[in-house]
């Protein structure tokens, strides 16, 4: 009886070792993949938000296109300095006209840990393009009210 329980105990330990050999690496790889995915999603969301906020704040500025462009560059510089993940190779393209402001941010994001995968992709291209139209709010509201009165028959 004692020999039988000793053999069962050894088998139990062997199963635990076998499970640990497969489960622990899978758990570590999944955790690393989730961390990389979360950093990537943060970067995409942050760049889109920074591009839109800079374009929107510049569209509220009074003056010519170069004034709006300078405001967008100033706002973008402030926003990008607050980034959690610094991206060194970022191209910025800001265009401002009388109808709106467009901010385009393009960067290469090097993915850590992809050298172990059989994929040749080492970097991801992230592009954030946001536009904000220049609107004269009081004139826009007056126009809407006038159009609603036309629709009512007045």
C-alpha positions, 0 to 999 in steps of 0.5 A: 500500500505504501509503495502504491501511494509513493508512485501516485505522489511521483506521478502527481509531481510529474503532472505539476512539472509538466503543467508548469512547463507549458502554462508558465511560458504561455502566461508570461507571453500573454502578459507581455502581449497585453502590455505591448497592445496596451502601450500601442493603443495608448499611443494611437489614442494619445496621438489622435487626441493631441492632433484633434485638440491642437486643430480645434484650439487653433480653429478658435483663433481669430486671424489669418491662416498663419496665426492658426498654424502657429497656435496649432504648433504651440498647442501641439508642442504642449500636448506632446510634451505630456506624453507617457511614451516619447516617440522620437521620430514624429513628423508633424504636418499642420495646414491652416486655411480660412475654412479649417485647420488640419493636423497630421501626426505620423510616427514609427513605433518600434515594437519590443519583443517582436524579434522572437516572432517569425514575422518580419514586422518590427515597427508599426506606422501610426498616423493621426489626422484630424481636422477642425473647421473654422466656424463663426458660432453666432452666424451659424446659429442665426443661419440655423434659426433662419432655416428652421423658420423657413421650414416652418413656413415663416 
